Amino acid sequence: MSKGRVAPAMPSRAGIYAIECTANNTWYIGQSVDMASRRNNHIAAFRTGKHANKRMQNNYNKHGPTALVFHVVEFCATEEL
């Protein structure tokens, strides 16, 4: 997520994902028809200080990008989202 670290790969599939802040055990849960694209959108928003979730943005600002870990919670059909 920082220039020196590549975020773990997310599949370009529909599903439910989570972003974990390992520094304070807070979580963001989301859903997307394309989790890889959505992860990239989150990373761009964090880097520019414009993430919609202010708590997660504050976590990024305080603890840095290595504190945020992306997880696949469940794969779903697009119709199930």
N, C-alpha and C positions, 0 to 999 in steps of 0.2 A: 504494500500500500504506500510505502514511501518510495522514493526513487531507487533506493538500494534494496528494496524487498518487494517481491512480487506476491500479490495476494494469492492464496490457494485457488486453484481452478474451480470454477462452478460450472456445472453443465448447462448447456443452452436448452434447457427443458423447463416445462411448467412445474411449479411446485411451491412449497412453503419453505422459507429459509429463516435463519436467525443470524443476528450479529451479536456476538458476545464480547463484552468488555471484561477481559480477564483481570484487570486491575481492581475492579470493585464488584464483579459479579452482576452487572446489569445486562439486560438483554433487550434487543429489538427484534420483533417477529414481523415478517412480511410475506407477501405472496406475489408471484409474478408468472407470466406466461413464458418468460425467458430469464431465468435466474442469473445467467452469466452477464447479460446486458444490464440487468438491474443492479448487480454487484458493482459493475463499472460505473453506473450512475451514482451509487452511494459513495464510492471512492472519490469521484470527481467533486461531489458536493462537500464531502469532508475536507478535501484539500483546499477548496475555495472558501470554506467557512460558511457554507450556505445549506447545510443539511436541514431538512424540515423538522427533524426531531432534535430539539435544542439540548436535551440531556445527553444524547449520543454525540452531538457535536462538541459539547463540553468535555465529554470523555476523551474524544479524539484530541482536542486542544491540550488537555491536561496530561494525558498519559501517552500520547503519540500513536501513530498508526499500528505499531506492533502489538498494542494492547487489544486491538479489535480483531476478532476471528470470525470468519463467515462459516456457517454450517448449513448443510441441506437437512431439513427436518423431514420432509416427505415429498416424493414425486407425485404429481397429480395429473390427471387429464385436464386440459384447459377448461372444459365444461364444469369441472368440479370446483374451480376457484371462485 
